[in-house]
Amino acid sequence: MLDKVAHLEDAMRAHAQAEFPKEACALLVKKGKKAEFRPCVNSAEKPTLDFRIDSLEYRRVSGEDEVIGIWHSHINRPPAMTPTDLAYCEITAVPWFITSIYLSDGQYVFSGTTVHEPTGCKPDYLQRPYVFGVMDCYSLCRDYLARELSIEIPAYQDCRVPGWASKGYNFFAEKYEEAGFARLPSGSAAEIGDLFLMQIAAGVPDHIGVYVGNDQMLHHPHGRLSQKSVYGGYWEKHTTHHLRHKSRMDHAD
């Protein structure tokens, strides 16, 4: 794959240098028989440590041309895929390219560009690293419902921006009906596939878990590995909504 983008190496290095010390990013699109370099704005909260291509920009470019790769730079560190990079590579299902840029004695030094191809693997439910928007509490519930119960619910990628709960955006509680769920009365017996919305560290529900039977739920606490916990005590105390998909109930309240 690298040979197909070798002609873009100069553009990659120029963009990495222009954005330094922020990580630079770009989309690679198909133009005829060649790949073309489309620089993008890094909209990450900490652009010196990470990058984010705005979903609207991604949709605009992909609506015009076929996206065949995603490129970004690493600042003063090797061009190795991070857990976040690996997770997003699987989500986007296109190769990811990385060029490292170092500042040494006032001179910019570049690594050769590396590439990682998506593997198509599906992560296990337990011990997932936390990657907001890709491997987090909502992603875990979506994956479980899709794999185990054939229930597909929206990703809501545009709504899930960093810090949404602390900013007062009530994402979970505002979207559950649209996603096909009904709210059950407090004290209702849980069934496999039910969701629990919890208010942990914000003024609105900011955590979600899925009930998997035997008084246990799968969930992915912020900044930690995904886990299975007994549903009760702390988690039950902080639950604000008990939800069930309408396809799994005779009627919705």
Order of alpha helices (4+ residues) and beta strands (2+ residues): alpha-beta-beta-alpha-beta-alpha-beta-beta-beta-alpha-alpha-beta-beta-beta-beta-beta-alpha-beta
